[in-house]
Structures are given as C-alpha cells and as structure tokens.
Amino acid sequence: MRFVIQRVKNAHVDVDGQTVGQIGLGYLVLIGIKDSDTEELADKMIRKMINLRIFEDENGKTNLNLATVHGELLLISQFTLYADCHHGNRPSFINAGAPEMADRLYEYIIRKCSEEVPVVRHGIFGADMKVHLLNDGPFTVILDSDEIFPS
C-alpha cells in the first residue's frame, strides 16, 4: 500500500465538472493499493499517517500532527502509484490491486479515517478525477507499506 501525503492549505477534487470533495488545511492523500494489501495493513498505514508530525509549531519546527491543527483529509484512489516503469516507456500496472478489491479497501480506508478525523472527503474510485491543491511548503511524504512494515 502506498500513501502519497501532501500537506495542503486547501484541496478539492472534481468529477465531470462537479466538486465531489473539498478540504481546507490538511492532507491530500493519494492512495495506491496492491492485491496483497489487507485491512490490517490499512489500519497501520492510517495510524502512521494520522500521527505524522509535519505541521509547523510556533517555532517553525515540524512538531504538530493532523489533530493538533484540526486538519482535514482528502483521500484519492490512484492505481498509478503502482506503475512499473522498468521495461520500455509505457508503464505497466499489473502490480496495482484488482479494481473490486482495491475499491473495497479504499472504502474501508475512508471509513476508518472518518472514525479518527472529523472532516474526511474523497474522490470517486475509478473516475476521471481532476485534483486541485495548494501544496503547503511544498511538503510531501511517501508512505510505502513494504518499507515501513516489511513482512
């Protein structure tokens, strides 16, 4: 599982010209899921993400987490995070999770995040989404479950 976390001042996602999710200060999270990912792994990734201290305190140090700044979440499914570019110039997506399984796990992540964070918005799985953001910093962190929770 991969989370690309961008600290944002604000962000929104549009589908067919309509805004389907919008947040203020918080994280825009691009979520990639592979076939071997589980709910248990999602729980670990969510906990890690929510507890990241990447907001600045009064001294300009990154000491504050999402809850401390009353941050919001915008969660976007993105199978392209599992693009394999080793051979040729056209990426392969065989490492991305099967759509039905990935959609189910994405919905699980949305539910679990909603239990921890008061404002959670999201895109539409499989839709052609247009994501807009004002990146704060910019500050981007990549959480890859294979690296932080090796099996």
Secondary structure as GFF3:
##gff-version 3
##sequence-region A 1 151
A	DSSP	beta_strand	2	15	.	.	.	ID=ss1
A	DSSP	beta_strand	18	23	.	.	.	ID=ss2
A	DSSP	beta_strand	26	32	.	.	.	ID=ss3
A	DSSP	alpha_helix	39	51	.	.	.	ID=ss4
A	DSSP	beta_strand	55	56	.	.	.	ID=ss5
A	DSSP	beta_strand	62	64	.	.	.	ID=ss6
A	DSSP	beta_strand	72	77	.	.	.	ID=ss7
A	DSSP	three_ten_helix	79	82	.	.	.	ID=ss8
A	DSSP	alpha_helix	99	116	.	.	.	ID=ss9
A	DSSP	beta_strand	120	122	.	.	.	ID=ss10
A	DSSP	beta_strand	129	144	.	.	.	ID=ss11
A	DSSP	alpha_helix	145	148	.	.	.	ID=ss12
###
